[in-house]
Amino acid sequence: LLPPPARCPRRALHKQKDGTEFKSIYSLDKLYPESQGSDTAWRVPDGAKQADSDIPLERYLYLKGTPWIQ
């Protein structure tokens, strides 16, 4: 995810007062010990497979060439 802009007017409107931040009894480091770093959102879990297409290339190209689908 991209970080928010440095100067965001809406962010200034909704800024919390010091000492009023939400504090959870659960530590995110304990709940998600392997989720560290900026590439976490893009990693695929171990054992997960990417979806394979069952449609042969010839059928795909045939359907793409039909005027009623374009």
N, C-alpha and C positions, 0 to 999 in steps of 0.2 A: 504494500500500500504506500501511496505517496504521503509524505508529511504535509501538514497544513501549511498554507503560506505564512510567512513570518509576521505580516501585519494583516490580520483578518478582522474587519469591523464587527462582524457577528460574534466572533470569538470574544472580543472585548466586552460585548453586551452580556454574555452569559458566563463571564469569568466568576469563579467561586471565590469567596473570601478566604483568606489564609486560615488554616486550621479546620476548615469545613469539608475537606476532601473525604470521599468515601473510603472507608477502610474495611476490608473483608477479614473474616477470621480464617479464610483459606488462602494459602500462599500459591500464587500461580506457578511458581517454580516447582512446587511439589505436585501440583495437578498436571502440569505439562513440562516434565523435566527435559525433554528433548527438543522443545520448541524455543530455540535461541537463534538469533541472527535474522537478517532481513530476508533470507530466501526461504523461510519456513512455510509461507503460504504457497510456494510453488513446488514443494516437494511432494512426491507421491509416496504414500505409506508402503512399507515393505509388504510384499505379497499381493499388492494391488496391480491389476493389469489394465492397460489402456484398452479402450474399446476397439475391437477389430471390426472392419466392415465385411458383411457377408455378400455385398453386391459386387459382382465382377465388374471390371473396368469397362468391358464392352457394353454392358447393360446401362451403366452410368452414362457413357458417352451417347448411347442411343437415346436415352430419355432426355439428355441435355439438348440434343439436336431437334427435338420435336417442337413445333411452333406453339402448341397449346400450353407448354410448360414455361416457356420463356416469358 
